[in-house]
Amino acid sequence: MIGDEPDDGLTGLLEGAARSASAGDSAASHAASLGQERLWEWPRTVTWMETLAGRLASAAESGRSGQAVSLPVWGVLPRNLFFMLLVLAHGFRRTLPPY
């Protein structure tokens, strides 16, 4: 069932940073222990993720939704277009012989 499985990757990093932030630990040190040096999620930076984790932790404690963390459109749009072209190229390539 969805939601019953343990999360990994970006979600795990955010949840760990949120727990660390709410526990008073340094979110940056917890993120480093989860493999921050291997994280490549441009245009989302580690600082952006720590900000998001802090807002998630404060929203979880207060029970109210907070303000969304913004992302630069100039970074998200080209990234998404690149991946869309990559997926379409892969799909069209699979229609060509040999099957």
CORWOJO-V733221 format. One line per field, one symbol per residue. ss: DSSP state (A for helix, B for strand, O for the rest). psi: psi as a letter, one per 40 degrees, with the letter a starting at -180 (. if undefined). Layout:
# CORWOJO-V733221
ss = ???
psi = ???
This chain:
# CORWOJO-V733221
ss = OOOOOOOOAAAAAAAAAAAAAAAOOOAAAAAAAOOAAAOOBOOBOAAAAAAAAAAAAAAAAAOOOOOOOOOOAAAAAAAAAAAAAAAAAAAAAAOOOOO
psi = iheeiiiabdddddddddddddeeihddddddeefdeehgfhehidddddddddddddddddeiiaiihiihdedddddddddddddddddddeeiii.
